[in-house]
Amino acid sequence: MKYKRLQDAAYQAGTDAVTALEAALALAGLVLPSLANDGPLGIRGFVRLGGCSVAVANQLAEVIAAGAHALQEQRT
């Protein structure tokens, strides 16, 4: 029974992560069409990012790099 609760929590964590990532991507004007909760893997959540076009991958890389640079500047 405890394992089932851990799996349920992992599934919910995956759902929450997908929702958060979709919202963050939307702020940047991006969509990963295959983004989905892939269910628990053991007792850990697992999110499938899926495929996207080269243009979306390049935009995502730019957004991640800009965010990382902004975080680094905040820390200094």
NUTORSE-969320 format. One record per residue (C-alpha): residue number from 1; x, y, z. Coordinates in steps of 0.05 Angstrom, whole numbers. Layout:
BEGIN
(NUM, (X, Y, Z))
...
END
This chain:
BEGIN
(1, (0, 0, 0))
(2, (57, 48, 16))
(3, (88, 35, -52))
(4, (22, 52, -86))
(5, (19, 119, -48))
(6, (91, 134, -69))
(7, (72, 118, -142))
(8, (10, 162, -138))
(9, (52, 219, -110))
(10, (104, 209, -166))
(11, (48, 211, -218))
(12, (21, 276, -188))
(13, (91, 305, -186))
(14, (98, 289, -261))
(15, (31, 323, -275))
(16, (51, 384, -235))
(17, (119, 387, -271))
(18, (85, 384, -339))
(19, (37, 440, -320))
(20, (94, 484, -294))
(21, (136, 471, -356))
(22, (78, 485, -403))
(23, (66, 551, -368))
(24, (139, 571, -370))
(25, (144, 553, -444))
(26, (81, 592, -459))
(27, (113, 654, -427))
(28, (168, 647, -479))
(29, (118, 633, -535))
(30, (140, 561, -541))
(31, (103, 495, -544))
(32, (131, 424, -539))
(33, (75, 385, -573))
(34, (95, 318, -543))
(35, (104, 343, -471))
(36, (68, 294, -426))
(37, (68, 260, -359))
(38, (97, 191, -373))
(39, (73, 163, -307))
(40, (117, 141, -250))
(41, (181, 104, -263))
(42, (185, 64, -199))
(43, (169, 116, -147))
(44, (195, 176, -186))
(45, (156, 220, -232))
(46, (176, 219, -305))
(47, (162, 273, -357))
(48, (167, 259, -431))
(49, (192, 321, -467))
(50, (183, 291, -536))
(51, (204, 319, -603))
(52, (200, 388, -632))
(53, (223, 426, -694))
(54, (294, 452, -700))
(55, (267, 523, -694))
(56, (232, 508, -628))
(57, (295, 472, -602))
(58, (338, 533, -619))
(59, (288, 581, -587))
(60, (286, 537, -525))
(61, (362, 537, -521))
(62, (362, 614, -526))
(63, (310, 620, -470))
(64, (346, 572, -425))
(65, (413, 606, -437))
(66, (383, 675, -424))
(67, (351, 650, -360))
(68, (415, 618, -337))
(69, (454, 682, -350))
(70, (402, 723, -311))
(71, (407, 675, -252))
(72, (483, 680, -253))
(73, (480, 756, -253))
(74, (432, 755, -193))
(75, (481, 713, -153))
(76, (539, 762, -163))
END
